[in-house]
Amino acid sequence: STLVFEAGRMQGVAACNRYVGRYGAQSGGVVGPRFDADVEAVTEMACVDGLNAYEDVYLDALEATTRWALEEIDDRLTLTGPGVRLEFEPAPALAEAGRTP
């Protein structure tokens, strides 16, 4: 699965379907780095058996995340929430350019 952020919007591919939505992120504070994701739309392509179930689990997990962390060493983004942990690595082109999504 992929996840790209830009100006309060997010998009990505959840196995075979594309999704879009909005997100909010805050750093620091008393409660730590907060994160909120809202998936607004998902394409409905015919997927290989089993991928739709995976996508449902992934998108539900993404919307359940409440915290974020960015690893300084490898720019890995970790999103967590109650019973949820998602990890994302920067795309090679972004990593080579010194940028993260």
URJOQUI-V240344 format. One line per field, one symbol per residue. ss: DSSP state (H for helix, E for strand, L for the rest). phi: phi as a letter, one per 30 degrees, with the letter a starting at -180 (. if undefined). Layout:
ss=???
phi=???
This chain:
ss=LLLEEELLEEEEEELLEEEEEEEEEELLLLLLLEEEEEEEEELLLLLLLLHHHHHHHHHHHHHHLLEEEELLLLLLEEEEELLEEEEELLLHHHHHLLLLL
phi=.babcahicbalbcjbcdbblbbbbbciidcjdcbbbbdcabdbddceejddddeedddddedddbbbbcdddbhdcccbaeibbcbbcddedddddicbd
